[in-house]
Amino acid sequence: MNDTCPTCRHYAALREQARRAGDHSKATDYEVLRRRHPAHTVRIPRQPEGRAV
């Protein structure tokens, strides 16, 4: 987790709150949101046209 990112901290806090409440589905949803929010989205470079990978 990126401790300096306010979005990461927010989602992590919500995840822990959901875990303590026993809602593991919601906790997982918050973890997915934390990992996927735009500041941390992994970009995969496109391959040139006609080139097999």
N, C-alpha and C positions, 0 to 999 in steps of 0.2 A: 504494500500500500504506500502511496505517496503521502507522507504526513504533512507536506506543505500545501497540498491541493485541498481547498475547502470542499470541493465536490466529493473527493475521496473520503474525507473525514465525515461528511454528512451521510453518505451512503453506508459507511462502516457503522456509524452510530445507529442508523435505522436497522441495519442487519442485526446488530447485537440486541437491540430492543425486541425485534421479532423473535430471535432465538430464545431470549428469556421468557417471552410469552408463549413459547412452544410452537410458534408458527414457522416451521422449517421451510415451507414452500415460499413464504414471503421473504425469509432470510436469504434464500437462494436467489430470488428475484433481485434483491438489493445488491447482492454480490455481483450478479451479471451486469446490472446497471453501473456499478462502480468500475468494473473492468472495461466496459464499453463506452463510457462517456467520451465525448469528442476529444478532449485533451489527451486521451490515452489510446485512441484508436490506432491500431497498427495498419499502416499502409503497405500493400504489396505492390511493388513496381510492375507495370505492365510490360509484357514481352513484345518485342517488335513483331509486326504482322508477318505471317508465313513462317515463323520459326517455331519448331516443335520444342517442347520442354521435356 
